[in-house]
Amino acid sequence: MFAALHVVSAGRATPASPRRRLVWLISATDGQDHAVTFEEMEAGAVAGQGTYRAVCGHLVLVCAMSTPPGPRCPSCDEHLLTTPPPKQRRWTAALRSMLGRHPEPP
C-alpha cells in the first residue's frame, strides 16, 4: 500500500536544534495530514500494518497516494511548535567543522 506523503523538515537549523525529518501522511480515518517522524515510519513499515503513529499520538491509517493533501492536524502543528527537536549528534558537528560549514548564528 502506498501512502500519500509529503516529506518536510520542521524547525530552524541551529547548533542546538537541528531540523527534524518528518513525513506528512493523510489519515483515512480523519482526512487530516499528520506529522510522522522517519523513526515512526520505519517502525510502521516493519510492523507491516499500514499504520503509523503521528507526533500527536494519532494512529494514521494511510490513504492512497493519489489522495490530495488534507488540512494539517492542529495537534501535530502544536506538538512541533512546543517540542524541541532532538540534539545534534557530535559527529555531525565535527563533520561540519571539517568541511568548513558553520551554522549561521541565531
LOPA-932724 format. One record per atom (N, C-alpha, C, O): x, y, z; residue number from 1; atom name; residue in three letters. Coordinates in pm, whole numbers, plus 32768, in hexadecimal, padded with zeros to 4 digits. Each point is the difference from the previous one (the first is absolute). Last residue first. Layout:
N
((X Y Z) NUM CA ala)
...
This chain:
106
((88A9 8CB7 8617) 106 N pro)
((7F71 801E 800D) 106 CA pro)
((7FE2 8094 7FFA) 106 C pro)
((7F8C 8028 800A) 106 O pro)
((821A 7EF8 7EEB) 105 N pro)
((7FDB 8023 8089) 105 CA pro)
((7F6D 8026 8008) 105 C pro)
((7FC8 8034 7F9F) 105 O pro)
((80EF 7E69 7EF7) 104 N glu)
((7FF2 8090 8011) 104 CA glu)
((7FDB 801E 8090) 104 C glu)
((7FB4 7FB4 803C) 104 O glu)
((816F 7E96 7F3F) 103 N pro)
((7F77 8033 8005) 103 CA pro)
((7FFF 8097 8013) 103 C pro)
((805A 8039 803E) 103 O pro)
((813A 7ECC 7EC7) 102 N his)
((7FD8 8026 8086) 102 CA his)
((7F72 8035 7FFE) 102 C his)
((7FDE 804E 7FA8) 102 O his)
((819B 7E91 7F29) 101 N arg)
((7F74 802F 7FFF) 101 CA arg)
((7FD7 801B 808E) 101 C arg)
((7FED 7FA4 804F) 101 O arg)
((81BC 7F99 7F0D) 100 N gly)
((7FFB 8091 8000) 100 CA gly)
((7F74 8038 7FF8) 100 C gly)
((7FEF 8075 7FDD) 100 O gly)
((80C2 7DB9 8048) 99 N leu)
((7FDB 802E 7F7A) 99 CA leu)
((7FF7 8098 7FF6) 99 C leu)
((7FEC 8037 7F94) 99 O leu)
((8077 7EF1 820C) 98 N met)
((8067 7FD6 7FA1) 98 CA met)
((7FE4 8034 7F73) 98 C met)
((805D 8021 7FB7) 98 O met)
((7E62 802E 819B) 97 N ser)
((807A 804A 801E) 97 CA ser)
((806E 7FDD 7F9C) 97 C ser)
((8047 8059 7FD1) 97 O ser)
((7E25 7EBA 801C) 96 N arg)
((7FED 808A 7FD2) 96 CA arg)
((807F 8052 8015) 96 C arg)
((8027 804F 7FAA) 96 O arg)
((7FD9 7E02 8107) 95 N leu)
((8005 7FFC 7F6E) 95 CA leu)
((7FEF 808B 7FC5) 95 C leu)
((8047 8026 7FA4) 95 O leu)
((7F85 7FA6 822C) 94 N ala)
((808C 7FEE 7FDA) 94 CA ala)
((8010 8001 7F68) 94 C ala)
((805E 803B 7FCA) 94 O ala)
((7DEF 7FD0 80E6) 93 N ala)
((8044 807F 801A) 93 CA ala)
((8092 7FF8 7FD6) 93 C ala)
((8035 805E 7FC6) 93 O ala)
((7ED6 7E19 801F) 92 N thr)
((7FCD 805E 7F9E) 92 CA thr)
((8044 8087 8010) 92 C thr)
((8027 803F 7F9E) 92 O thr)
((802D 7E69 819A) 91 N trp)
((8049 7FEA 7F82) 91 CA trp)
((7FD1 805F 7F94) 91 C trp)
((804E 8024 7FA8) 91 O trp)
((7EDA 7FDB 8204) 90 N arg)
((8086 803B 8004) 90 CA arg)
((8048 7FEF 7F7B) 90 C arg)
((8047 805B 7FD6) 90 O arg)
((7D9F 7FC8 803E) 89 N arg)
((8068 7F9F 8022) 89 CA arg)
((8089 8041 7FF6) 89 C arg)
((8016 8059 7FAE) 89 O arg)
((7E1C 80AF 80CC) 88 N gln)
((8057 7FDC 7F91) 88 CA gln)
((8069 7F9D 802F) 88 C gln)
((8036 800C 806F) 88 O gln)
((7DDF 801A 807C) 87 N lys)
((8084 8041 7FFB) 87 CA lys)
((8053 7FCA 7F8D) 87 C lys)
((7FF3 7F8C 7FD9) 87 O lys)
((7DEB 8080 800D) 86 N pro)
((806D 7FB8 8042) 86 CA pro)
((8085 8049 7FF0) 86 C pro)
((8014 804B 7FA1) 86 O pro)
((7E34 80E3 805C) 85 N pro)
((8033 7F90 7FB1) 85 CA pro)
((8071 7FBA 8049) 85 C pro)
((8039 8038 805E) 85 O pro)
((7E35 80C8 80AC) 84 N pro)
((807F 801A 7FBE) 84 CA pro)
((802E 7F86 7FAF) 84 C pro)
((7FE8 7F8F 8029) 84 O pro)
((7E1A 810F 8042) 83 N thr)
((8061 7F99 8024) 83 CA thr)
((8084 801B 7FB8) 83 C thr)
((8004 8008 7F85) 83 O thr)
((7E6E 8108 803A) 82 N thr)
((801F 8002 808F) 82 CA thr)
((8069 7F9A 802B) 82 C thr)
((8034 800A 806F) 82 O thr)
((7F1F 8031 7DC7) 81 N leu)
((8026 8086 802E) 81 CA leu)
((8030 8000 8090) 81 C leu)
((8052 8055 8026) 81 O leu)
((7F08 7E1D 7F0D) 80 N leu)
((807D 8027 7FBE) 80 CA leu)
((802F 8089 802F) 80 C leu)
((8079 801A 8004) 80 O leu)
((7DE5 7F45 8097) 79 N his)
((806C 7FAD 8035) 79 CA his)
((8087 802B 7FC5) 79 C his)
((8063 8009 8048) 79 O his)
((7E19 80C1 7F0E) 78 N glu)
((801A 802D 8088) 78 CA glu)
((8076 7FB3 803D) 78 C glu)
((8057 803B 8040) 78 O glu)
((7F0D 7F3A 7E19) 77 N asp)
((803F 8085 7FF7) 77 CA asp)
((8027 8033 808B) 77 C asp)
((806E 8032 8013) 77 O asp)
((7E9B 7E42 7FDE) 76 N cys)
((8088 7FEA 7FCD) 76 CA cys)
((804B 8084 7FF8) 76 C cys)
((8073 8009 802A) 76 O cys)
((7DC9 800F 8045) 75 N ser)
((804C 7FC6 8070) 75 CA ser)
((8090 7FE3 7FD7) 75 C ser)
((805C 8014 804F) 75 O ser)
((7E69 8088 7E6D) 74 N pro)
((8029 806B 805C) 74 CA pro)
((8052 7FCA 8075) 74 C pro)
((8058 8045 8032) 74 O pro)
((7F89 7EED 7DD5) 73 N cys)
((7FCF 7FE5 8087) 73 CA cys)
((8031 806E 805F) 73 C cys)
((8078 8015 800C) 73 O cys)
((7F39 803E 7DDF) 72 N arg)
((8063 7FD0 8061) 72 CA arg)
((7FC2 7FF0 8089) 72 C arg)
((7FAB 8050 8029) 72 O arg)
((7F3F 7F6F 7E04) 71 N pro)
((802D 8069 805D) 71 CA pro)
((8065 7FC5 8062) 71 C pro)
((7FF7 7F8B 8025) 71 O pro)
((8009 7F75 7E19) 70 N gly)
((7F92 8031 8052) 70 CA gly)
((8031 8071 8058) 70 C gly)
((8073 802A 7FF4) 70 O gly)
((803A 7F02 7E13) 69 N pro)
((801A 8023 808C) 69 CA pro)
((7F82 8032 8046) 69 C pro)
((7FAE 8046 7FC5) 69 O pro)
((8008 7E64 7EA8) 68 N pro)
((8039 8087 8011) 68 CA pro)
((8017 801F 8093) 68 C pro)
((7FBE 7FC7 8057) 68 O pro)
((8053 7E49 7EC0) 67 N thr)
((7FAC 8055 8053) 67 CA thr)
((8040 808A 800F) 67 C thr)
((8075 800A 8024) 67 O thr)
((804A 7E6B 7EFB) 66 N ser)
((7FBA 8062 7FAC) 66 CA ser)
((7FA7 805E 8050) 66 C ser)
((7FC5 805C 7FC6) 66 O ser)
((812E 7E2F 80FE) 65 N met)
((805E 8067 7FD3) 65 CA met)
((7FBB 806E 7FAF) 65 C met)
((802E 8071 7FFF) 65 O met)
((7EB4 7E7C 8171) 64 N ala)
((8044 7FE3 7F81) 64 CA ala)
((8058 8077 7FD8) 64 C ala)
((7FE4 8072 8025) 64 O ala)
((7FC4 7F61 81E5) 63 N cys)
((7FAB 8005 7F88) 63 CA cys)
((8053 7FD8 7F87) 63 C cys)
((8079 7FEB 800A) 63 O cys)
((7FD7 7F85 8218) 62 N val)
((8022 8051 7F8C) 62 CA val)
((7F9B 7FF4 7F8E) 62 C val)
((7FC0 7F99 7FED) 62 O val)
((802C 8060 8233) 61 N leu)
((7FE6 7F9A 7F9A) 61 CA leu)
((800B 804A 7F7C) 61 C leu)
((7FAF 8057 7FE2) 61 O leu)
((810D 8031 821A) 60 N val)
((7FDB 8024 7F77) 60 CA val)
((7FF0 7F82 7FAB) 60 C val)
((805E 7FB2 7FEF) 60 O val)
((7F83 80EB 8229) 59 N leu)
((802C 7F8E 7FB0) 59 CA leu)
((7FCB 8015 7F73) 59 C leu)
((7F88 7FF9 7FE7) 59 O leu)
((80F2 8185 81A1) 58 N his)
((7F9A 7FC4 7FA9) 58 CA his)
((803D 7F8A 7FB5) 58 C his)
((8070 8009 7FCE) 58 O his)
((8087 812A 8151) 57 N gly)
((7FCD 7F87 803E) 57 CA gly)
((7F97 7FB7 7FAC) 57 C gly)
((7FDE 7F8E 801D) 57 O gly)
((813A 8202 7F7E) 56 N cys)
((7F92 8025 8059) 56 CA cys)
((7FC5 7F87 8048) 56 C cys)
((7FAB 800E 8058) 56 O cys)
((81AC 7FCA 7E5D) 55 N val)
((8038 8043 8075) 55 CA val)
((7F94 802A 8063) 55 C val)
((801D 8011 8077) 55 O val)
((7F7F 7E41 7E58) 54 N ala)
((8021 808E 7FE8) 54 CA ala)
((8037 803E 807F) 54 C ala)
((7FF1 7FC8 806D) 54 O ala)
((8002 7E28 7EDA) 53 N arg)
((7FE1 8057 8071) 53 CA arg)
((8030 808E 7FE2) 53 C arg)
((8077 8016 7FE9) 53 O arg)
((7EDD 7E57 7EB8) 52 N tyr)
((8076 8045 8032) 52 CA tyr)
((7FD5 805F 806F) 52 C tyr)
((7F98 8040 7FF5) 52 O tyr)
((7FC0 7DF9 7EB1) 51 N thr)
((7FDF 806A 805F) 51 CA thr)
((8081 8037 803A) 51 C thr)
((8063 7FB9 8010) 51 O thr)
((7F6D 7EC6 7EC8) 50 N gly)
((7FCC 8073 7FB6) 50 CA gly)
((7FD5 8071 805B) 50 C gly)
((7FB5 8059 7FD6) 50 O gly)
((8122 7DE9 808F) 49 N gln)
((7F70 8011 8015) 49 CA gln)
((7FC3 8072 7FAF) 49 C gln)
((7F86 800B 7FF8) 49 O gln)
((825A 7F3A 8058) 48 N gly)
((7FB4 7FD3 7F8C) 48 CA gly)
((7F69 800D 800C) 48 C gly)
((7FB7 7FB8 7FBB) 48 O gly)
((81F8 8099 8160) 47 N ala)
((7F88 7FBD 8033) 47 CA ala)
((7FA7 7FCE 7F8F) 47 C ala)
((7FB7 7F9E 8011) 47 O ala)
((81C7 8164 7F86) 46 N val)
((802A 7F7E 8034) 46 CA val)
((7F87 7FB1 8032) 46 C val)
((7FF8 7F87 7FEB) 46 O val)
((7FC1 8232 7F8C) 45 N ala)
((801E 7FAC 7F8C) 45 CA ala)
((8029 7F74 802C) 45 C ala)
((7FD8 7F9D 7FC2) 45 O ala)
((7FE0 81AA 818A) 44 N gly)
((7F82 7FD9 7FC0) 44 CA gly)
((8016 7FA5 7F89) 44 C gly)
((7FB3 7FA2 7FEA) 44 O gly)
((81C6 8115 80ED) 43 N ala)
((7FBD 7FA1 805A) 43 CA ala)
((7F7D 7FD0 7FC4) 43 C ala)
((7FE0 7F89 8009) 43 O ala)
((8108 81C7 7F0F) 42 N glu)
((8049 7F81 7FFA) 42 CA glu)
((7FBC 7F97 8058) 42 C glu)
((7FF0 7F8E 7FD6) 42 O glu)
((7F68 8223 8039) 41 N met)
((7FE5 7FC6 7F7B) 41 CA met)
((8042 7F78 7FF5) 41 C met)
((7FC5 7FA0 7FCE) 41 O met)
((8096 815D 81AE) 40 N glu)
((7F7B 7FC2 8008) 40 CA glu)
((7FD7 7FC4 7F7A) 40 C glu)
((7FBB 7F9B 7FFC) 40 O glu)
((81DA 8152 8013) 39 N glu)
((800B 7F8C 8058) 39 CA glu)
((7F7B 7FB6 800C) 39 C glu)
((7FFC 7F85 7FFE) 39 O glu)
((801B 8214 7F17) 38 N phe)
((8039 7F93 7FB1) 38 CA phe)
((800C 7F81 8054) 38 C phe)
((7FEF 7F92 7FCD) 38 O phe)
((7E8F 81C0 80C0) 37 N thr)
((8092 8002 7FF7) 37 CA thr)
((8030 7F8B 7FAC) 37 C thr)
((7FB9 7F9E 7FEE) 37 O thr)
((7E6D 816E 7FE7) 36 N val)
((8037 7F81 802F) 36 CA val)
((8098 8007 7FF0) 36 C val)
((8031 8024 7F95) 36 O val)
((7DED 8126 805C) 35 N ala)
((8092 7FF9 7FFD) 35 CA ala)
((802E 7F7D 803F) 35 C ala)
((7FDA 7FDE 8070) 35 O ala)
((7E44 808D 7E88) 34 N his)
((8040 7FF0 8083) 34 CA his)
((8095 7FF5 7FEE) 34 C his)
((802F 7FC3 7FA0) 34 O his)
((7DEA 80E6 7F51) 33 N asp)
((808E 7FE3 7FF4) 33 CA asp)
((803B 7FFB 808C) 33 C asp)
((7FEB 805B 8050) 33 O asp)
((7E04 7F30 7F53) 32 N gln)
((8062 8069 801B) 32 CA gln)
((808D 7FCF 7FE2) 32 C gln)
((801C 7F88 8006) 32 O gln)
((7E30 7F7E 7FEF) 31 N gly)
((8017 8054 7F8B) 31 CA gly)
((8065 806F 8013) 31 C gly)
((800D 8057 7FAB) 31 O gly)
((7F47 7E28 817A) 30 N asp)
((7FD0 8088 8019) 30 CA asp)
((801A 8062 7F8D) 30 C asp)
((7FD5 8073 8007) 30 O asp)
((8085 7DA9 7FDF) 29 N thr)
((7F97 8006 8066) 29 CA thr)
((7FCD 808D 801B) 29 C thr)
((7F8A 8012 8020) 29 O thr)
((81E1 7F74 7EB2) 28 N ala)
((7F7F 7FD7 7FC6) 28 CA ala)
((7F90 800E 8066) 28 C ala)
((7F8B 8007 7FDA) 28 O ala)
((824C 811B 800D) 27 N ser)
((7FBB 7F95 8047) 27 CA ser)
((7F79 7FE3 7FBF) 27 C ser)
((7FB2 805B 7FE6) 27 O ser)
((8237 8071 7F62) 26 N ile)
((7F70 801A 8009) 26 CA ile)
((7FBD 7F88 8041) 26 C ile)
((8011 7F8E 7FD3) 26 O ile)
((81F9 8131 806E) 25 N leu)
((7FAA 7F97 7FC9) 25 CA leu)
((7F6E 8026 8011) 25 C leu)
((7FD9 8038 8066) 25 O leu)
((823E 809F 7FA2) 24 N trp)
((7F74 801F 801C) 24 CA trp)
((7FAB 7F99 7FB7) 24 C trp)
((8005 7FF7 7F85) 24 O trp)
((8204 8007 8149) 23 N val)
((7FAD 7FE1 7F8D) 23 CA val)
((7F71 8023 802A) 23 C val)
((7FD4 7FDD 806D) 23 O val)
((823F 80BB 804A) 22 N leu)
((7F75 7FD7 800F) 22 CA leu)
((7FC3 7FDC 7F7A) 22 C leu)
((802E 8029 7F95) 22 O leu)
((81AE 8065 8197) 21 N arg)
((7FD6 7FC7 7F81) 21 CA arg)
((7F76 7FC3 8015) 21 C arg)
((7FEE 7FA4 8050) 21 O arg)
((8119 8206 80AF) 20 N arg)
((7FC5 7F7B 800B) 20 CA arg)
((7FDB 7FD0 7F76) 20 C arg)
((7FD9 804E 7FAA) 20 O arg)
((81BA 8122 80E3) 19 N arg)
((7F7A 7FE7 7FCB) 19 CA arg)
((7FD5 7F70 8018) 19 C arg)
((8052 7FA5 8005) 19 O arg)
((8103 814D 8154) 18 N pro)
((7FFD 7FDA 7F73) 18 CA pro)
((7F72 7FE4 7FD3) 18 C pro)
((7FA6 7FF2 8052) 18 O pro)
((8136 811D 814F) 17 N ser)
((7F81 7FC5 7FD6) 17 CA ser)
((7FFF 7FE1 7F6B) 17 C ser)
((7FCE 8051 7FB1) 17 O ser)
((81AA 8071 8146) 16 N ala)
((7FBA 7FBE 806E) 16 CA ala)
((7F81 7FB9 7FD2) 16 C ala)
((7FCB 7FAC 8048) 16 O ala)
((8149 814E 7E82) 15 N pro)
((8054 7F9B 8040) 15 CA pro)
((7FB6 7FB3 806D) 15 C pro)
((8019 7F89 8013) 15 O pro)
((7EB0 8123 7E77) 14 N thr)
((8063 8049 804E) 14 CA thr)
((8057 7F97 8044) 14 C thr)
((7FDB 7F8A 8002) 14 O thr)
((7E6E 809A 7E8D) 13 N ala)
((807E 7FBD 801C) 13 CA ala)
((805E 805F 804A) 13 C ala)
((8029 8066 7FC8) 13 O ala)
((7DAC 7F8B 8040) 12 N arg)
((8074 8045 7FC8) 12 CA arg)
((807D 7FB5 8027) 12 C arg)
((800C 7FCD 806F) 12 O arg)
((7DF5 7F55 7F49) 11 N gly)
((8057 8048 805C) 11 CA gly)
((8073 8043 7FB7) 11 C gly)
((801B 7FE4 7F8B) 11 O gly)
((7F0D 7E73 7F93) 10 N ala)
((7FBD 805F 8058) 10 CA ala)
((8066 8042 805B) 10 C ala)
((8060 7FC0 802B) 10 O ala)
((7F78 7F36 7DD5) 9 N ser)
((804F 8013 8079) 9 CA ser)
((7FBA 806A 8052) 9 C ser)
((7FCE 8063 7FCB) 9 O ser)
((7F61 7E2E 7EBA) 8 N val)
((8029 8087 8022) 8 CA val)
((8061 7FFD 8075) 8 C val)
((8010 7F99 8042) 8 O val)
((7EB2 7F2E 7E3F) 7 N val)
((8077 8001 8054) 7 CA val)
((802B 8090 8016) 7 C val)
((8010 804D 7FA1) 7 O val)
((7E16 7EA9 7FE9) 6 N his)
((8047 807B 7FE1) 6 CA his)
((8077 8004 805F) 6 C his)
((7FED 8009 8079) 6 O his)
((7E85 7E73 7EC2) 5 N leu)
((805C 803A 8060) 5 CA leu)
((8044 807B 7FC9) 5 C leu)
((8009 8015 7F87) 5 O leu)
((7E7D 7E38 8043) 4 N ala)
((800E 8089 7FD2) 4 CA ala)
((8059 8046 8066) 4 C ala)
((7FDC 800A 8075) 4 O ala)
((804B 7DE1 7F36) 3 N ala)
((7FC4 806A 8050) 3 CA ala)
((8010 8086 7FBA) 3 C ala)
((8063 8017 7FBA) 3 O ala)
((7F7F 7DBE 7FB1) 2 N phe)
((804C 807C 7FFA) 2 CA phe)
((7FB5 806C 804B) 2 C phe)
((7F86 8008 7FFA) 2 O phe)
((8094 7DC1 8016) 1 N met)
((7FAB 8076 8000) 1 CA met)
((8059 807B 8000) 1 C met)
((805F 8008 804D) 1 O met)
